[in-house]
Amino acid sequence: MQAVMFHAYGPPEVLVQAELPVPVPRRDQVLVRVHATTVTSAECGMRRGEPRWGRLILGPRRPRKGVRVLGLEFAGEVAALRDLLAGQRLRVVIDRTYPLSEIVEAHRYVDSGHKVGNVVITVPGD
């Protein structure tokens, strides 16, 4: 999988694009195939090591291995649910489906308090 990482605190030039192995979800975890991500001010602060007290969590001199991959916000599709599906402990309840063009009506329906499951908005093809 493609990832953007930083191995040291500093300016944007510390960022590197890397190819990492696809993670295997552990028990009760999901694997998401990411289609898009954002650049957040929080991640820019992490990259700079700011605020300084944040280094207590991120690592005092350089980022710890678990926090070196950026992409706090993302959109994608669930690729694996592993144990949840295998153990039949996952039940998806879809109440209604609306096209994106009817987003106002979907919000009205949810506001009505009659929703008993997820309300899905379909988006036209890529």
Backbone atoms as SQL, in Angstrom:
CREATE TABLE atoms (id INTEGER PRIMARY KEY, chain TEXT, resi INTEGER, resn TEXT, atom TEXT, x REAL, y REAL, z REAL);
INSERT INTO atoms VALUES
  (1, 'A', 1, 'MET', 'N', 0.834, -1.171, 0.000),
  (2, 'A', 1, 'MET', 'CA', 0.000, 0.000, 0.000),
  (3, 'A', 1, 'MET', 'C', 0.883, 1.240, 0.000),
  (4, 'A', 2, 'GLN', 'N', 0.384, 2.310, -0.582),
  (5, 'A', 2, 'GLN', 'CA', 1.099, 3.570, -0.611),
  (6, 'A', 2, 'GLN', 'C', 0.856, 4.320, 0.697),
  (7, 'A', 3, 'ALA', 'N', 1.876, 4.981, 1.215),
  (8, 'A', 3, 'ALA', 'CA', 1.744, 5.745, 2.446),
  (9, 'A', 3, 'ALA', 'C', 2.675, 6.944, 2.398),
  (10, 'A', 4, 'VAL', 'N', 2.324, 7.972, 3.153),
  (11, 'A', 4, 'VAL', 'CA', 3.204, 9.125, 3.342),
  (12, 'A', 4, 'VAL', 'C', 3.646, 9.085, 4.796),
  (13, 'A', 5, 'MET', 'N', 4.962, 9.126, 4.992),
  (14, 'A', 5, 'MET', 'CA', 5.530, 8.961, 6.327),
  (15, 'A', 5, 'MET', 'C', 6.512, 10.091, 6.632),
  (16, 'A', 6, 'PHE', 'N', 6.826, 10.220, 7.914),
  (17, 'A', 6, 'PHE', 'CA', 7.904, 11.115, 8.336),
  (18, 'A', 6, 'PHE', 'C', 8.684, 10.405, 9.434),
  (19, 'A', 7, 'HIS', 'N', 10.001, 10.428, 9.311),
  (20, 'A', 7, 'HIS', 'CA', 10.889, 9.742, 10.260),
  (21, 'A', 7, 'HIS', 'C', 11.580, 10.722, 11.201),
  (22, 'A', 8, 'ALA', 'N', 11.378, 12.010, 10.938),
  (23, 'A', 8, 'ALA', 'CA', 11.962, 13.071, 11.773),
  (24, 'A', 8, 'ALA', 'C', 10.992, 14.236, 11.777),
  (25, 'A', 9, 'TYR', 'N', 11.064, 15.081, 12.784),
  (26, 'A', 9, 'TYR', 'CA', 10.260, 16.299, 12.831),
  (27, 'A', 9, 'TYR', 'C', 10.891, 17.335, 11.918),
  (28, 'A', 10, 'GLY', 'N', 10.056, 18.160, 11.301),
  (29, 'A', 10, 'GLY', 'CA', 10.630, 19.218, 10.474),
  (30, 'A', 10, 'GLY', 'C', 9.668, 19.757, 9.445),
  (31, 'A', 11, 'PRO', 'N', 10.230, 20.417, 8.403),
  (32, 'A', 11, 'PRO', 'CA', 9.425, 21.029, 7.347),
  (33, 'A', 11, 'PRO', 'C', 8.811, 19.945, 6.442),
  (34, 'A', 12, 'PRO', 'N', 7.972, 20.353, 5.499),
  (35, 'A', 12, 'PRO', 'CA', 7.347, 19.366, 4.605),
  (36, 'A', 12, 'PRO', 'C', 8.334, 18.439, 3.891),
  (37, 'A', 13, 'GLU', 'N', 9.554, 18.876, 3.725),
  (38, 'A', 13, 'GLU', 'CA', 10.558, 18.060, 3.023),
  (39, 'A', 13, 'GLU', 'C', 10.923, 16.778, 3.763),
  (40, 'A', 14, 'VAL', 'N', 10.525, 16.635, 5.039),
  (41, 'A', 14, 'VAL', 'CA', 10.816, 15.388, 5.766),
  (42, 'A', 14, 'VAL', 'C', 9.853, 14.269, 5.348),
  (43, 'A', 15, 'LEU', 'N', 8.814, 14.615, 4.600),
  (44, 'A', 15, 'LEU', 'CA', 7.836, 13.609, 4.174),
  (45, 'A', 15, 'LEU', 'C', 8.398, 12.742, 3.064),
  (46, 'A', 16, 'VAL', 'N', 8.113, 11.449, 3.142),
  (47, 'A', 16, 'VAL', 'CA', 8.518, 10.509, 2.100),
  (48, 'A', 16, 'VAL', 'C', 7.334, 9.632, 1.738),
  (49, 'A', 17, 'GLN', 'N', 7.244, 9.314, 0.462),
  (50, 'A', 17, 'GLN', 'CA', 6.226, 8.368, 0.017),
  (51, 'A', 17, 'GLN', 'C', 6.843, 6.982, 0.097),
  (52, 'A', 18, 'ALA', 'N', 6.092, 6.030, 0.673),
  (53, 'A', 18, 'ALA', 'CA', 6.641, 4.690, 0.892),
  (54, 'A', 18, 'ALA', 'C', 5.638, 3.632, 0.477),
  (55, 'A', 19, 'GLU', 'N', 6.150, 2.490, 0.123),
  (56, 'A', 19, 'GLU', 'CA', 5.331, 1.311, -0.153),
  (57, 'A', 19, 'GLU', 'C', 5.410, 0.418, 1.083),
  (58, 'A', 20, 'LEU', 'N', 4.277, 0.175, 1.726),
  (59, 'A', 20, 'LEU', 'CA', 4.225, -0.641, 2.935),
  (60, 'A', 20, 'LEU', 'C', 3.400, -1.891, 2.673),
  (61, 'A', 21, 'PRO', 'N', 3.635, -2.958, 3.438),
  (62, 'A', 21, 'PRO', 'CA', 2.799, -4.145, 3.278),
  (63, 'A', 21, 'PRO', 'C', 1.353, -3.835, 3.692),
  (64, 'A', 22, 'VAL', 'N', 0.408, -4.461, 3.035),
  (65, 'A', 22, 'VAL', 'CA', -0.997, -4.290, 3.402),
  (66, 'A', 22, 'VAL', 'C', -1.184, -4.904, 4.784),
  (67, 'A', 23, 'PRO', 'N', -1.721, -4.150, 5.733),
  (68, 'A', 23, 'PRO', 'CA', -1.886, -4.698, 7.082),
  (69, 'A', 23, 'PRO', 'C', -2.951, -5.783, 7.119),
  (70, 'A', 24, 'VAL', 'N', -2.792, -6.710, 8.030),
  (71, 'A', 24, 'VAL', 'CA', -3.781, -7.764, 8.258),
  (72, 'A', 24, 'VAL', 'C', -4.569, -7.368, 9.503),
  (73, 'A', 25, 'PRO', 'N', -5.891, -7.202, 9.359),
  (74, 'A', 25, 'PRO', 'CA', -6.657, -6.775, 10.535),
  (75, 'A', 25, 'PRO', 'C', -6.646, -7.827, 11.628),
  (76, 'A', 26, 'ARG', 'N', -6.505, -7.344, 12.859),
  (77, 'A', 26, 'ARG', 'CA', -6.588, -8.236, 14.014),
  (78, 'A', 26, 'ARG', 'C', -8.054, -8.443, 14.356),
  (79, 'A', 27, 'ARG', 'N', -8.285, -9.239, 15.362),
  (80, 'A', 27, 'ARG', 'CA', -9.645, -9.516, 15.830),
  (81, 'A', 27, 'ARG', 'C', -10.395, -8.198, 16.091),
  (82, 'A', 28, 'ASP', 'N', -11.616, -8.117, 15.620),
  (83, 'A', 28, 'ASP', 'CA', -12.481, -6.945, 15.805),
  (84, 'A', 28, 'ASP', 'C', -11.940, -5.669, 15.168),
  (85, 'A', 29, 'GLN', 'N', -11.133, -5.798, 14.116),
  (86, 'A', 29, 'GLN', 'CA', -10.661, -4.641, 13.363),
  (87, 'A', 29, 'GLN', 'C', -11.157, -4.751, 11.930),
  (88, 'A', 30, 'VAL', 'N', -11.154, -3.630, 11.248),
  (89, 'A', 30, 'VAL', 'CA', -11.514, -3.627, 9.834),
  (90, 'A', 30, 'VAL', 'C', -10.320, -3.140, 9.025),
  (91, 'A', 31, 'LEU', 'N', -10.300, -3.512, 7.765),
  (92, 'A', 31, 'LEU', 'CA', -9.296, -3.030, 6.830),
  (93, 'A', 31, 'LEU', 'C', -10.030, -2.159, 5.827),
  (94, 'A', 32, 'VAL', 'N', -9.566, -0.919, 5.650),
  (95, 'A', 32, 'VAL', 'CA', -10.198, 0.009, 4.723),
  (96, 'A', 32, 'VAL', 'C', -9.255, 0.250, 3.556),
  (97, 'A', 33, 'ARG', 'N', -9.772, 0.085, 2.335),
  (98, 'A', 33, 'ARG', 'CA', -9.024, 0.417, 1.124),
  (99, 'A', 33, 'ARG', 'C', -9.270, 1.913, 0.901),
  (100, 'A', 34, 'VAL', 'N', -8.251, 2.726, 1.131),
  (101, 'A', 34, 'VAL', 'CA', -8.388, 4.184, 1.100),
  (102, 'A', 34, 'VAL', 'C', -8.354, 4.684, -0.341),
  (103, 'A', 35, 'HIS', 'N', -9.336, 5.524, -0.659),
  (104, 'A', 35, 'HIS', 'CA', -9.395, 6.148, -1.986),
  (105, 'A', 35, 'HIS', 'C', -8.935, 7.594, -1.954),
  (106, 'A', 36, 'ALA', 'N', -9.082, 8.265, -0.817),
  (107, 'A', 36, 'ALA', 'CA', -8.687, 9.668, -0.695),
  (108, 'A', 36, 'ALA', 'C', -8.384, 9.981, 0.761),
  (109, 'A', 37, 'THR', 'N', -7.507, 10.941, 0.970),
  (110, 'A', 37, 'THR', 'CA', -7.196, 11.401, 2.315),
  (111, 'A', 37, 'THR', 'C', -7.052, 12.910, 2.286),
  (112, 'A', 38, 'THR', 'N', -6.827, 13.513, 3.427),
  (113, 'A', 38, 'THR', 'CA', -6.696, 14.960, 3.512),
  (114, 'A', 38, 'THR', 'C', -5.349, 15.323, 4.119),
  (115, 'A', 39, 'VAL', 'N', -5.001, 16.594, 4.017),
  (116, 'A', 39, 'VAL', 'CA', -3.867, 17.143, 4.753),
  (117, 'A', 39, 'VAL', 'C', -4.480, 18.037, 5.812),
  (118, 'A', 40, 'THR', 'N', -4.322, 17.665, 7.079),
  (119, 'A', 40, 'THR', 'CA', -4.934, 18.436, 8.159),
  (120, 'A', 40, 'THR', 'C', -3.888, 19.277, 8.887),
  (121, 'A', 41, 'SER', 'N', -4.369, 20.319, 9.551),
  (122, 'A', 41, 'SER', 'CA', -3.449, 21.143, 10.345),
  (123, 'A', 41, 'SER', 'C', -2.868, 20.321, 11.490),
  (124, 'A', 42, 'ALA', 'N', -3.655, 19.346, 12.004),
  (125, 'A', 42, 'ALA', 'CA', -3.145, 18.475, 13.075),
  (126, 'A', 42, 'ALA', 'C', -1.952, 17.660, 12.586),
  (127, 'A', 43, 'GLU', 'N', -2.032, 17.149, 11.363),
  (128, 'A', 43, 'GLU', 'CA', -0.917, 16.362, 10.828),
  (129, 'A', 43, 'GLU', 'C', 0.299, 17.237, 10.544),
  (130, 'A', 44, 'CYS', 'N', 0.068, 18.461, 10.108),
  (131, 'A', 44, 'CYS', 'CA', 1.196, 19.382, 9.911),
  (132, 'A', 44, 'CYS', 'C', 1.884, 19.660, 11.240),
  (133, 'A', 45, 'GLY', 'N', 1.102, 19.805, 12.300),
  (134, 'A', 45, 'GLY', 'CA', 1.682, 19.986, 13.626),
  (135, 'A', 45, 'GLY', 'C', 2.443, 18.754, 14.075),
  (136, 'A', 46, 'MET', 'N', 1.895, 17.579, 13.810),
  (137, 'A', 46, 'MET', 'CA', 2.598, 16.334, 14.162),
  (138, 'A', 46, 'MET', 'C', 3.939, 16.282, 13.446),
  (139, 'A', 47, 'ARG', 'N', 3.930, 16.609, 12.147),
  (140, 'A', 47, 'ARG', 'CA', 5.157, 16.574, 11.358),
  (141, 'A', 47, 'ARG', 'C', 6.201, 17.531, 11.917),
  (142, 'A', 48, 'ARG', 'N', 5.773, 18.695, 12.379),
  (143, 'A', 48, 'ARG', 'CA', 6.699, 19.681, 12.957),
  (144, 'A', 48, 'ARG', 'C', 7.083, 19.345, 14.395),
  (145, 'A', 49, 'GLY', 'N', 6.323, 18.415, 15.033),
  (146, 'A', 49, 'GLY', 'CA', 6.571, 18.097, 16.436),
  (147, 'A', 49, 'GLY', 'C', 6.002, 19.161, 17.353),
  (148, 'A', 50, 'GLU', 'N', 4.940, 19.805, 16.915),
  (149, 'A', 50, 'GLU', 'CA', 4.316, 20.877, 17.688),
  (150, 'A', 50, 'GLU', 'C', 2.867, 20.514, 18.015),
  (151, 'A', 51, 'PRO', 'N', 2.398, 20.949, 19.154),
  (152, 'A', 51, 'PRO', 'CA', 3.132, 21.646, 20.211),
  (153, 'A', 51, 'PRO', 'C', 4.145, 20.705, 20.861),
  (154, 'A', 52, 'ARG', 'N', 5.128, 21.273, 21.491),
  (155, 'A', 52, 'ARG', 'CA', 6.221, 20.467, 22.066),
  (156, 'A', 52, 'ARG', 'C', 5.715, 19.413, 23.028),
  (157, 'A', 53, 'TRP', 'N', 4.669, 19.719, 23.820),
  (158, 'A', 53, 'TRP', 'CA', 4.156, 18.722, 24.760),
  (159, 'A', 53, 'TRP', 'C', 3.584, 17.504, 24.030),
  (160, 'A', 54, 'GLY', 'N', 3.215, 17.673, 22.759),
  (161, 'A', 54, 'GLY', 'CA', 2.707, 16.553, 21.975),
  (162, 'A', 54, 'GLY', 'C', 3.751, 15.470, 21.748),
  (163, 'A', 55, 'ARG', 'N', 5.008, 15.836, 21.896),
  (164, 'A', 55, 'ARG', 'CA', 6.077, 14.848, 21.724),
  (165, 'A', 55, 'ARG', 'C', 6.063, 13.799, 22.826),
  (166, 'A', 56, 'LEU', 'N', 5.368, 14.079, 23.930),
  (167, 'A', 56, 'LEU', 'CA', 5.196, 13.037, 24.953),
  (168, 'A', 56, 'LEU', 'C', 4.460, 11.842, 24.369),
  (169, 'A', 57, 'ILE', 'N', 3.559, 12.106, 23.432),
  (170, 'A', 57, 'ILE', 'CA', 2.789, 11.046, 22.780),
  (171, 'A', 57, 'ILE', 'C', 3.484, 10.565, 21.517),
  (172, 'A', 58, 'LEU', 'N', 3.971, 11.515, 20.703),
  (173, 'A', 58, 'LEU', 'CA', 4.550, 11.175, 19.405),
  (174, 'A', 58, 'LEU', 'C', 5.965, 10.622, 19.485),
  (175, 'A', 59, 'GLY', 'N', 6.714, 11.045, 20.483),
  (176, 'A', 59, 'GLY', 'CA', 8.120, 10.668, 20.619),
  (177, 'A', 59, 'GLY', 'C', 8.942, 11.907, 20.895),
  (178, 'A', 60, 'PRO', 'N', 9.837, 11.870, 21.867),
  (179, 'A', 60, 'PRO', 'CA', 10.559, 13.076, 22.278),
  (180, 'A', 60, 'PRO', 'C', 11.518, 13.648, 21.228),
  (181, 'A', 61, 'ARG', 'N', 12.312, 12.799, 20.564),
  (182, 'A', 61, 'ARG', 'CA', 13.309, 13.283, 19.601),
  (183, 'A', 61, 'ARG', 'C', 12.906, 13.019, 18.159),
  (184, 'A', 62, 'ARG', 'N', 12.178, 11.968, 17.934),
  (185, 'A', 62, 'ARG', 'CA', 11.679, 11.621, 16.592),
  (186, 'A', 62, 'ARG', 'C', 10.376, 10.854, 16.781),
  (187, 'A', 63, 'PRO', 'N', 9.547, 10.816, 15.761),
  (188, 'A', 63, 'PRO', 'CA', 8.256, 10.148, 15.908),
  (189, 'A', 63, 'PRO', 'C', 8.402, 8.646, 16.155),
  (190, 'A', 64, 'ARG', 'N', 7.571, 8.132, 17.042),
  (191, 'A', 64, 'ARG', 'CA', 7.549, 6.679, 17.281),
  (192, 'A', 64, 'ARG', 'C', 7.053, 5.976, 16.021),
  (193, 'A', 65, 'LYS', 'N', 7.387, 4.707, 15.876),
  (194, 'A', 65, 'LYS', 'CA', 7.010, 3.951, 14.675),
  (195, 'A', 65, 'LYS', 'C', 5.511, 3.947, 14.421),
  (196, 'A', 66, 'GLY', 'N', 4.697, 3.883, 15.454),
  (197, 'A', 66, 'GLY', 'CA', 3.250, 3.796, 15.271),
  (198, 'A', 66, 'GLY', 'C', 2.581, 5.068, 14.799),
  (199, 'A', 67, 'VAL', 'N', 3.293, 6.192, 14.806),
  (200, 'A', 67, 'VAL', 'CA', 2.679, 7.464, 14.411),
  (201, 'A', 67, 'VAL', 'C', 3.356, 8.092, 13.197),
  (202, 'A', 68, 'ARG', 'N', 4.120, 7.345, 12.478),
  (203, 'A', 68, 'ARG', 'CA', 4.872, 7.907, 11.351),
  (204, 'A', 68, 'ARG', 'C', 4.083, 7.974, 10.045),
  (205, 'A', 69, 'VAL', 'N', 2.951, 7.288, 9.968),
  (206, 'A', 69, 'VAL', 'CA', 2.151, 7.287, 8.751),
  (207, 'A', 69, 'VAL', 'C', 1.051, 8.329, 8.893),
  (208, 'A', 70, 'LEU', 'N', 0.955, 9.222, 7.908),
  (209, 'A', 70, 'LEU', 'CA', -0.062, 10.264, 7.941),
  (210, 'A', 70, 'LEU', 'C', -1.337, 9.792, 7.232),
  (211, 'A', 71, 'GLY', 'N', -2.427, 10.494, 7.492),
  (212, 'A', 71, 'GLY', 'CA', -3.715, 10.165, 6.883),
  (213, 'A', 71, 'GLY', 'C', -4.763, 9.953, 7.955),
  (214, 'A', 72, 'LEU', 'N', -4.961, 10.955, 8.824),
  (215, 'A', 72, 'LEU', 'CA', -5.920, 10.821, 9.925),
  (216, 'A', 72, 'LEU', 'C', -7.353, 10.760, 9.421),
  (217, 'A', 73, 'GLU', 'N', -7.636, 11.499, 8.361),
  (218, 'A', 73, 'GLU', 'CA', -8.971, 11.508, 7.773),
  (219, 'A', 73, 'GLU', 'C', -8.880, 10.838, 6.417),
  (220, 'A', 74, 'PHE', 'N', -9.835, 9.983, 6.115),
  (221, 'A', 74, 'PHE', 'CA', -9.789, 9.296, 4.831),
  (222, 'A', 74, 'PHE', 'C', -11.181, 8.853, 4.415),
  (223, 'A', 75, 'ALA', 'N', -11.295, 8.521, 3.140),
  (224, 'A', 75, 'ALA', 'CA', -12.528, 7.957, 2.591),
  (225, 'A', 75, 'ALA', 'C', -12.135, 6.730, 1.792),
  (226, 'A', 76, 'GLY', 'N', -12.948, 5.694, 1.876),
  (227, 'A', 76, 'GLY', 'CA', -12.637, 4.481, 1.146),
  (228, 'A', 76, 'GLY', 'C', -13.711, 3.449, 1.324),
  (229, 'A', 77, 'GLU', 'N', -13.333, 2.208, 1.097),
  (230, 'A', 77, 'GLU', 'CA', -14.289, 1.112, 1.220),
  (231, 'A', 77, 'GLU', 'C', -13.734, 0.062, 2.175),
  (232, 'A', 78, 'VAL', 'N', -14.630, -0.550, 2.919),
  (233, 'A', 78, 'VAL', 'CA', -14.214, -1.603, 3.843),
  (234, 'A', 78, 'VAL', 'C', -13.792, -2.807, 3.015),
  (235, 'A', 79, 'ALA', 'N', -12.554, -3.239, 3.208),
  (236, 'A', 79, 'ALA', 'CA', -12.006, -4.344, 2.427),
  (237, 'A', 79, 'ALA', 'C', -12.078, -5.670, 3.182),
  (238, 'A', 80, 'ALA', 'N', -12.029, -5.635, 4.507),
  (239, 'A', 80, 'ALA', 'CA', -12.056, -6.873, 5.284),
  (240, 'A', 80, 'ALA', 'C', -12.617, -6.603, 6.676),
  (241, 'A', 81, 'LEU', 'N', -13.500, -7.458, 7.093),
  (242, 'A', 81, 'LEU', 'CA', -14.067, -7.363, 8.432),
  (243, 'A', 81, 'LEU', 'C', -13.672, -8.542, 9.302),
  (244, 'A', 82, 'ARG', 'N', -13.014, -9.469, 8.716),
  (245, 'A', 82, 'ARG', 'CA', -12.436, -10.632, 9.367),
  (246, 'A', 82, 'ARG', 'C', -13.367, -11.324, 10.355),
  (247, 'A', 83, 'ASP', 'N', -13.061, -11.292, 11.631),
  (248, 'A', 83, 'ASP', 'CA', -13.799, -12.070, 12.626),
  (249, 'A', 83, 'ASP', 'C', -15.257, -11.669, 12.765),
  (250, 'A', 84, 'LEU', 'N', -15.548, -10.388, 12.540),
  (251, 'A', 84, 'LEU', 'CA', -16.934, -9.955, 12.672),
  (252, 'A', 84, 'LEU', 'C', -17.836, -10.668, 11.679),
  (253, 'A', 85, 'LEU', 'N', -17.366, -10.790, 10.445),
  (254, 'A', 85, 'LEU', 'CA', -18.156, -11.501, 9.441),
  (255, 'A', 85, 'LEU', 'C', -18.126, -13.007, 9.667),
  (256, 'A', 86, 'ALA', 'N', -16.954, -13.529, 9.973),
  (257, 'A', 86, 'ALA', 'CA', -16.821, -14.972, 10.177),
  (258, 'A', 86, 'ALA', 'C', -17.694, -15.452, 11.327),
  (259, 'A', 87, 'GLY', 'N', -17.762, -14.684, 12.377),
  (260, 'A', 87, 'GLY', 'CA', -18.564, -15.066, 13.539),
  (261, 'A', 87, 'GLY', 'C', -20.010, -14.628, 13.443),
  (262, 'A', 88, 'GLN', 'N', -20.390, -14.080, 12.302),
  (263, 'A', 88, 'GLN', 'CA', -21.749, -13.600, 12.061),
  (264, 'A', 88, 'GLN', 'C', -22.211, -12.659, 13.184),
  (265, 'A', 89, 'ARG', 'N', -21.302, -11.808, 13.645),
  (266, 'A', 89, 'ARG', 'CA', -21.622, -10.844, 14.692),
  (267, 'A', 89, 'ARG', 'C', -21.875, -9.464, 14.118),
  (268, 'A', 90, 'LEU', 'N', -21.879, -9.356, 12.810),
  (269, 'A', 90, 'LEU', 'CA', -22.090, -8.086, 12.163),
  (270, 'A', 90, 'LEU', 'C', -23.405, -8.131, 11.413),
  (271, 'A', 91, 'ARG', 'N', -24.250, -7.174, 11.697),
  (272, 'A', 91, 'ARG', 'CA', -25.546, -7.104, 11.030),
  (273, 'A', 91, 'ARG', 'C', -25.742, -5.667, 10.567),
  (274, 'A', 92, 'VAL', 'N', -25.794, -5.466, 9.272),
  (275, 'A', 92, 'VAL', 'CA', -25.989, -4.146, 8.717),
  (276, 'A', 92, 'VAL', 'C', -27.477, -3.946, 8.469),
  (277, 'A', 93, 'VAL', 'N', -28.022, -2.875, 9.010),
  (278, 'A', 93, 'VAL', 'CA', -29.437, -2.571, 8.830),
  (279, 'A', 93, 'VAL', 'C', -29.538, -1.289, 8.024),
  (280, 'A', 94, 'ILE', 'N', -30.071, -1.404, 6.825),
  (281, 'A', 94, 'ILE', 'CA', -30.280, -0.243, 5.971),
  (282, 'A', 94, 'ILE', 'C', -31.769, 0.048, 5.945),
  (283, 'A', 95, 'ASP', 'N', -32.123, 1.212, 6.438),
  (284, 'A', 95, 'ASP', 'CA', -33.519, 1.639, 6.491),
  (285, 'A', 95, 'ASP', 'C', -33.978, 2.112, 5.114),
  (286, 'A', 96, 'ARG', 'N', -33.273, 3.096, 4.585),
  (287, 'A', 96, 'ARG', 'CA', -33.627, 3.663, 3.285),
  (288, 'A', 96, 'ARG', 'C', -32.369, 4.060, 2.534),
  (289, 'A', 97, 'THR', 'N', -32.513, 4.139, 1.216),
  (290, 'A', 97, 'THR', 'CA', -31.431, 4.580, 0.350),
  (291, 'A', 97, 'THR', 'C', -31.933, 5.747, -0.493),
  (292, 'A', 98, 'TYR', 'N', -31.135, 6.806, -0.556),
  (293, 'A', 98, 'TYR', 'CA', -31.474, 7.989, -1.346),
  (294, 'A', 98, 'TYR', 'C', -30.329, 8.296, -2.297),
  (295, 'A', 99, 'PRO', 'N', -30.651, 8.802, -3.496),
  (296, 'A', 99, 'PRO', 'CA', -29.569, 9.305, -4.352),
  (297, 'A', 99, 'PRO', 'C', -29.076, 10.643, -3.790),
  (298, 'A', 100, 'LEU', 'N', -27.859, 11.017, -4.123),
  (299, 'A', 100, 'LEU', 'CA', -27.274, 12.264, -3.636),
  (300, 'A', 100, 'LEU', 'C', -28.164, 13.465, -3.953),
  (301, 'A', 101, 'SER', 'N', -28.843, 13.419, -5.079),
  (302, 'A', 101, 'SER', 'CA', -29.714, 14.531, -5.469),
  (303, 'A', 101, 'SER', 'C', -30.876, 14.735, -4.501),
  (304, 'A', 102, 'GLU', 'N', -31.160, 13.736, -3.638),
  (305, 'A', 102, 'GLU', 'CA', -32.251, 13.836, -2.669),
  (306, 'A', 102, 'GLU', 'C', -31.732, 13.926, -1.230),
  (307, 'A', 103, 'ILE', 'N', -30.557, 14.537, -1.066),
  (308, 'A', 103, 'ILE', 'CA', -29.937, 14.631, 0.259),
  (309, 'A', 103, 'ILE', 'C', -30.810, 15.402, 1.247),
  (310, 'A', 104, 'VAL', 'N', -31.521, 16.420, 0.773),
  (311, 'A', 104, 'VAL', 'CA', -32.388, 17.198, 1.660),
  (312, 'A', 104, 'VAL', 'C', -33.498, 16.313, 2.206),
  (313, 'A', 105, 'GLU', 'N', -34.109, 15.517, 1.343),
  (314, 'A', 105, 'GLU', 'CA', -35.173, 14.614, 1.786),
  (315, 'A', 105, 'GLU', 'C', -34.635, 13.563, 2.764),
  (316, 'A', 106, 'ALA', 'N', -33.434, 13.085, 2.540),
  (317, 'A', 106, 'ALA', 'CA', -32.826, 12.122, 3.463),
  (318, 'A', 106, 'ALA', 'C', -32.653, 12.741, 4.847),
  (319, 'A', 107, 'HIS', 'N', -32.198, 13.974, 4.896),
  (320, 'A', 107, 'HIS', 'CA', -32.046, 14.654, 6.186),
  (321, 'A', 107, 'HIS', 'C', -33.401, 14.856, 6.864),
  (322, 'A', 108, 'ARG', 'N', -34.413, 15.196, 6.073),
  (323, 'A', 108, 'ARG', 'CA', -35.756, 15.359, 6.643),
  (324, 'A', 108, 'ARG', 'C', -36.220, 14.049, 7.272),
  (325, 'A', 109, 'TYR', 'N', -35.965, 12.944, 6.571),
  (326, 'A', 109, 'TYR', 'CA', -36.388, 11.643, 7.093),
  (327, 'A', 109, 'TYR', 'C', -35.682, 11.322, 8.415),
  (328, 'A', 110, 'VAL', 'N', -34.380, 11.534, 8.477),
  (329, 'A', 110, 'VAL', 'CA', -33.641, 11.267, 9.719),
  (330, 'A', 110, 'VAL', 'C', -34.135, 12.182, 10.832),
  (331, 'A', 111, 'ASP', 'N', -34.360, 13.470, 10.511),
  (332, 'A', 111, 'ASP', 'CA', -34.869, 14.416, 11.511),
  (333, 'A', 111, 'ASP', 'C', -36.246, 14.024, 12.032),
  (334, 'A', 112, 'SER', 'N', -37.023, 13.286, 11.241),
  (335, 'A', 112, 'SER', 'CA', -38.383, 12.912, 11.643),
  (336, 'A', 112, 'SER', 'C', -38.400, 11.957, 12.833),
  (337, 'A', 113, 'GLY', 'N', -37.261, 11.284, 13.070),
  (338, 'A', 113, 'GLY', 'CA', -37.188, 10.349, 14.182),
  (339, 'A', 113, 'GLY', 'C', -37.721, 8.955, 13.866),
  (340, 'A', 114, 'HIS', 'N', -38.067, 8.692, 12.611),
  (341, 'A', 114, 'HIS', 'CA', -38.604, 7.377, 12.226),
  (342, 'A', 114, 'HIS', 'C', -37.536, 6.410, 11.729),
  (343, 'A', 115, 'LYS', 'N', -36.316, 6.841, 11.672),
  (344, 'A', 115, 'LYS', 'CA', -35.218, 6.003, 11.159),
  (345, 'A', 115, 'LYS', 'C', -34.980, 4.821, 12.099),
  (346, 'A', 116, 'VAL', 'N', -34.889, 3.608, 11.536),
  (347, 'A', 116, 'VAL', 'CA', -34.631, 2.410, 12.346),
  (348, 'A', 116, 'VAL', 'C', -33.343, 1.707, 11.936),
  (349, 'A', 117, 'GLY', 'N', -32.629, 2.261, 11.012),
  (350, 'A', 117, 'GLY', 'CA', -31.365, 1.694, 10.557),
  (351, 'A', 117, 'GLY', 'C', -30.561, 2.793, 9.882),
  (352, 'A', 118, 'ASN', 'N', -29.584, 2.412, 9.108),
  (353, 'A', 118, 'ASN', 'CA', -28.767, 3.389, 8.398),
  (354, 'A', 118, 'ASN', 'C', -29.519, 3.952, 7.210),
  (355, 'A', 119, 'VAL', 'N', -29.303, 5.220, 6.965),
  (356, 'A', 119, 'VAL', 'CA', -29.817, 5.863, 5.766),
  (357, 'A', 119, 'VAL', 'C', -28.608, 6.049, 4.853),
  (358, 'A', 120, 'VAL', 'N', -28.664, 5.439, 3.680),
  (359, 'A', 120, 'VAL', 'CA', -27.533, 5.419, 2.766),
  (360, 'A', 120, 'VAL', 'C', -27.771, 6.413, 1.648),
  (361, 'A', 121, 'ILE', 'N', -26.725, 7.182, 1.339),
  (362, 'A', 121, 'ILE', 'CA', -26.758, 8.118, 0.211),
  (363, 'A', 121, 'ILE', 'C', -25.872, 7.542, -0.872),
  (364, 'A', 122, 'THR', 'N', -26.456, 7.320, -2.053),
  (365, 'A', 122, 'THR', 'CA', -25.660, 6.799, -3.154),
  (366, 'A', 122, 'THR', 'C', -25.089, 7.970, -3.950),
  (367, 'A', 123, 'VAL', 'N', -23.833, 7.847, -4.336),
  (368, 'A', 123, 'VAL', 'CA', -23.129, 8.886, -5.081),
  (369, 'A', 123, 'VAL', 'C', -22.905, 8.369, -6.497),
  (370, 'A', 124, 'PRO', 'N', -23.184, 9.191, -7.523),
  (371, 'A', 124, 'PRO', 'CA', -22.962, 8.737, -8.896),
  (372, 'A', 124, 'PRO', 'C', -21.530, 8.263, -9.094),
  (373, 'A', 125, 'GLY', 'N', -21.338, 7.379, -10.057),
  (374, 'A', 125, 'GLY', 'CA', -20.026, 6.773, -10.332),
  (375, 'A', 125, 'GLY', 'C', -18.884, 7.748, -10.413),
  (376, 'A', 126, 'ASP', 'N', -17.674, 7.209, -10.210),
  (377, 'A', 126, 'ASP', 'CA', -16.455, 8.018, -10.198),
  (378, 'A', 126, 'ASP', 'C', -16.395, 8.804, -11.473);
